[in-house]
Amino acid sequence: MISPCPTAPDSCSLLDSVRTALESGFGRTDDQSELIAFEFTRYYEPEMGPGLQRIWFSFGNLRPLDSLADDKISTNQLEARWRMPDGRRRVNLDPGHLSPHNLVLATTKNYAHRVFLGRDIFAELTLLYEHGGFSALKWTYPDYKSRAAMDFLARVRERYLVKLRSLTPDP
């Protein structure tokens, strides 16, 4: 999520700065979702303000599955780069790993359905891929249930499957 609203003068440069920083750590982006209004909850407004916007990125480089905790630590450090003088965040970065079967997000918040990865980082199974599409779970964040998220993740999954096939030698 990005704050303030991208109609504010510095928001496009903030989004560009965030993308550039993410690319320096994770490789070039190979896709991004549409930029949507984050109207799913008011949870982040006390910290980040109103008019939040949401965008998802995917990166061309494949990441090892065991890098998720490191990825969250890296994105937490990036969030700190854009904090306001009073300590509130302007950027919220949620790294995740997409597989042919699911989407797993990293978080610093523990809960009954989350698995501890170490270093105060937890993994959350957020979406399942079954019967030709993604399915939400009862704890899935509302923005990940949105059409924008589902469409974006379906595109990313298709590209991912092509990459996997290119890595697997023919029998």
N, C-alpha and C positions, 0 to 999 in steps of 0.2 A: 504494500500500500504506500501511496505517496500523499503527503500533505505539504502545503495547502493544495487546494483545487488547481488542476492544471490550467485553468483560465487565468490564474495569478501570473504576473510577469516572470517570476523566477522559477515557476514549476517545470517548464519544458527543459530549462537548463539543469534543474535538479534531476529530472528523469534521465536526461542524457548523462549526467555525472554518475548516477547510480548504475546505469547500463555499462558505462565504460569501466567502472570499478569492478563490477561483476565479471565482465569479460576478461579483465586482467587476472582474476583468480580462477575462473572456470572455463575460459576459452570463449571463442566467438559465439554469439547468439545465432541460432539458426531459425528461430521463429519467435513470435510474440503474439499474445492475444490482443484483442481490441482493448482499449482503455475504457473501463466502465466505472460508473459511479458506485461507490461502496455504500450501499443503502441497506445492507443485510442486518446490521446491528449498530447500536450506538456505543458499543463497548470501548472503542478506541477514541471516541470524541473527547473525553476529558483530557487525555494526554496529547492527542494529535490535532484536535480541532475538528470543525465540521467540513463538509465538502471533500471528503476523502475519495481518492480514485484508486482503482485496482487494475493491475496488469500482471500477466504471467509471462515469463521468458523460458525458453528452452535453449540448451547449449549443445553445440555440435559434438563436443568431446564426451565420450562415455566415461562415467565415473565408477570406481569400484563401489560395490554395495557397502563395504565397511567404512566408507568415507563420510557417511551421513553426519556423525557427531562432529567431525572436523569441519564439515561444510557449515553446520549451524554455528559453530564457534567463529568461523570466518565471517559469516553474515552478521553475527552480533557485533563484531568489531567494525564492520562497515556501517551498521546502523549508528554506532557511536560517532562516526565521522560527521554525520549530519544532524546531530542533536542540537536543539535550541540552547541558548545560553542558560536557561533554567533547568536543563536536563531532559526536557520532554523530547520524544522522538518525532522526527519528520518523516521517517522511513521505517517501514516494518517489512523485513525480509524473511520469508518462510521457505527454506530449501526443502526439497523433497526428491525422492528417487522414484522414477516410474519404471515398472517392469511390465512384461506382457500380461501379468496377472493383477497388478494393483498399483496404487500410488501410496507411498509412505512419506509422511512429513516429519520433520524434526521440530522439537519444541523444548523449551526450558521448563514447561509446566507439567508436573506429574499429575496423573489421574489413574483411575482403576484400569482403563483400557490402554494405557501406554506402557511401553517397555523401556527400562533403563538401559542406556547405551554406555554410560560412563561420563565423567566430567560434567555432571548436572544436565545432561542432554537425554531426552526421551524420544522414542519413535512412536508414531501414531499411524496405524493402518487407517487411511482416510477414505479411499475408494477401492472397490473391487471391480475387476473387469470380468464380466460374465454375460453369456447370452448375447454377445455382439455389442456390448456397451458397458459404460461405467455405471456402477450402482453405489449409491450412498449408504452409509451405515448410520445408526441412530445418533452417533456423535459427530458425524461429518459437519464441518463448518458450512454455514449456508452459502457462502460465496463459491465453495467447491461443488455445490449442487446446481449452480447456475448454468444456463445454456452456454454462456461465454466460456466457462471453465470446461464444460464437457466437450464442446466443439474443439477447443484448443488442445485438450489432452488427447482426444481421438487422433488429431493430426500428428501430434508428437509421438504417440504410440505407433502409428503406421510407419513413420520415419525410423523409429527405433527398431521395429521388426526388420526393416530392410537392412539396417546396419548390422543387426545380429546375424542375419542370413549371410551377409558378406564376410563375416568373421568365421563362420562355420564351414570347414572344408566339406566338399561333396564326398559322399561315401564311395 
